[in-house]
Amino acid sequence: MAKRGGFPGGMPGNMNNLMKQAQKMQKQMEETTKELESKEVTAAAGGGAVSVTVSGKKEVTKVEIDKEVVDPDDVEMLEDLIMAAVNEALRKMEDLSNQSMSKITGGLGGFGGGFPF
């Protein structure tokens, strides 16, 4: 007759070990997230005419615009340069975040932004 309850083959010990590893990973992820929040990345567009700095919290913290690209008759170009620099800075920060988290998760997907389930 089959036993009821529990896990056959010593699973409780393995489950406890798995839980400890998960807790350790969670703590490492929290520490890495705090570290990332203190970092900044900068990206430029238009050959450096516009540069944007983004924090680890994915907030724009600085925008620098070369006076030579400020043309009242061509505001669209300036808008495009700013948008390109912001998007590139956000991509850089996302890459930095993914690299940092994959060191902890061993490349497992979904852990940086929460579990996928």
LINZI-V805896 format. One line per field, one symbol per residue. phi: phi as a letter, one per 30 degrees, with the letter a starting at -180 (. if undefined). Layout:
# LINZI-V805896
phi = ???
This chain:
# LINZI-V805896
phi = .ddciibdiideddddddddddddddddddddddddddcbbbbbbiijdbbbcbdddicdcabcbdedcdbedbdedddddddddddddddddddddddddddddiiddiddcjddb
